Amino acid sequence: MEERTEESAEGTVESNGGTKEQAEAQVTILHSSLQKKDQRIKQLEARLARLQRLRRRKRKPAGMPKKSNPHEIMEEMLQRCPEGCRNFIRAQLSEAGKKDRGRRFNRHMKDLGLQLLHSSPKAYRQMKAIFSLPSGRTLRRH
C-alpha cells in the first residue's frame, strides 16, 4: 500500500502513517491561522467602510446644490445672480448652437447691445466675438 501525503499551510501531513496527536496539532495550527486571517479580513472591511464614508463626504463641495439634474442645478445657480445677469445667461443658452441668421433677440438683449455699442464700439465687437449678440444692423433697426 502506498502512503499518501498532502500539502498544507504549515507542512506535510501523512494520512496513513501519522499519529492522532500530530493530526490534532496540525488542525489546531490551521485553526489559529484561519482565525488570524478572519481578524485581518474584518480589519480590512472596517477600514474600507471608513474610507468609503470619507469619500462620500468629500464628493460634494460645501455650498453646492444637492440636486443631480443639470437643469435644476443651473436654475438654482441662476437664482443667486442679479436679474440682468440671469436674463443674459438664459438668452445665451437659448441662442447657443443656432446659426447667426436664425437667432431671435428679445428687447432686453437689443437694449443691452445698444448700450454696449454706444459706450464702446470696439468692446461691442470683441463681446460679439465671444457671445451671441445682435448685429449692428439689428440694433440700428431697433
C-alpha positions in Angstrom: 0.0 0.0 0.0 1.2 3.5 -0.9 1.4 6.3 1.7 -0.2 9.5 0.6 1.0 12.9 1.7 -0.9 16.2 1.5 0.5 19.6 1.5 -0.9 22.1 4.0 -0.1 25.7 5.0 2.4 24.5 7.7 4.0 21.5 6.1 3.3 17.8 5.2 0.8 15.6 7.0 0.9 11.9 6.4 -2.6 10.5 6.0 -1.9 6.8 6.8 1.2 6.8 9.0 0.7 10.0 11.2 -0.5 9.8 14.8 -3.7 11.3 16.1 -1.8 13.8 18.2 0.1 15.1 15.2 -3.2 15.5 13.2 -4.8 17.3 16.1 -1.8 19.7 16.4 -2.0 20.3 12.7 -5.7 21.1 13.0 -5.0 23.5 15.9 -2.3 25.3 13.9 -4.6 25.6 10.8 -7.5 26.8 13.0 -5.4 29.5 14.7 -4.1 30.6 11.2 -7.7 30.8 10.0 -8.7 32.9 13.0 -5.9 35.4 12.3 -6.9 35.7 8.7 -10.5 36.2 9.7 -9.4 39.0 12.0 -7.4 40.6 9.2 -10.4 40.4 6.9 -12.6 42.2 9.5 -9.9 44.9 10.0 -9.7 45.5 6.2 -13.5 45.6 5.9 -13.8 48.2 8.6 -11.0 50.3 7.0 -12.8 50.0 3.6 -16.1 51.2 5.2 -14.3 54.1 6.8 -12.7 55.2 3.6 -15.9 54.9 1.7 -17.6 57.2 4.2 -14.8 59.7 3.8 -15.1 59.6 0.0 -18.8 60.2 0.2 -18.3 63.2 2.4 -15.7 64.7 0.1 -17.6 64.1 -3.1 -19.8 67.3 -2.9 -18.1 70.5 -2.1 -19.9 72.6 0.6 -22.5 75.0 -0.8 -23.1 73.0 -3.9 -26.8 72.2 -4.7 -27.9 68.7 -3.7 -29.8 68.2 -7.0 -28.4 65.9 -9.7 -30.4 67.2 -12.7 -28.2 69.7 -14.6 -31.2 72.0 -15.4 -32.2 72.1 -11.7 -28.6 72.9 -10.7 -28.4 75.7 -13.3 -31.7 77.2 -12.2 -30.5 77.2 -8.6 -27.3 78.9 -9.5 -29.1 81.5 -11.6 -31.3 82.4 -8.7 -28.2 83.7 -7.0 -27.4 86.1 -9.9 -28.8 89.5 -10.3 -31.8 89.7 -12.7 -29.9 91.3 -15.6 -27.2 88.7 -15.4 -29.8 85.9 -15.2 -31.6 87.2 -18.3 -28.3 87.5 -20.2 -27.2 83.9 -19.3 -30.6 82.5 -20.3 -30.5 84.3 -23.6 -27.0 83.0 -24.3 -28.1 79.4 -23.5 -31.2 79.7 -25.7 -29.2 81.1 -28.7 -26.3 78.6 -28.4 -25.9 76.4 -31.4 -28.2 78.4 -33.6 -27.0 79.9 -36.9 -26.4 83.7 -37.0 -29.4 84.3 -39.1 -31.6 82.0 -37.0 -31.2 83.9 -33.8 -34.0 86.0 -32.3 -33.2 88.5 -29.6 -35.7 89.9 -27.1 -35.9 93.6 -26.3 -33.6 93.3 -23.2 -30.8 91.8 -25.4 -31.2 94.5 -28.0 -31.2 97.3 -25.4 -28.0 95.8 -23.8 -26.4 95.6 -27.2 -27.2 99.2 -27.9 -25.8 100.4 -24.6 -22.6 98.5 -25.1 -22.3 99.6 -28.8 -22.8 103.3 -27.9 -20.4 103.2 -25.0 -17.6 101.4 -26.9 -17.9 100.0 -30.5 -14.6 98.2 -30.1 -15.7 96.5 -26.9 -19.0 95.5 -28.6 -17.2 93.9 -31.5 -15.0 91.9 -29.0 -18.0 90.9 -27.0 -19.9 89.9 -30.1 -17.0 87.5 -31.0 -17.5 85.7 -27.7 -21.2 86.0 -27.0 -24.3 85.8 -29.1 -25.2 89.5 -29.5 -27.4 91.2 -32.1 -25.7 92.5 -35.2 -25.2 96.3 -35.8 -28.0 96.3 -38.4 -30.4 94.7 -36.0 -29.5 97.3 -33.4 -29.9 100.2 -35.9 -33.4 98.9 -36.8 -34.3 98.6 -33.1 
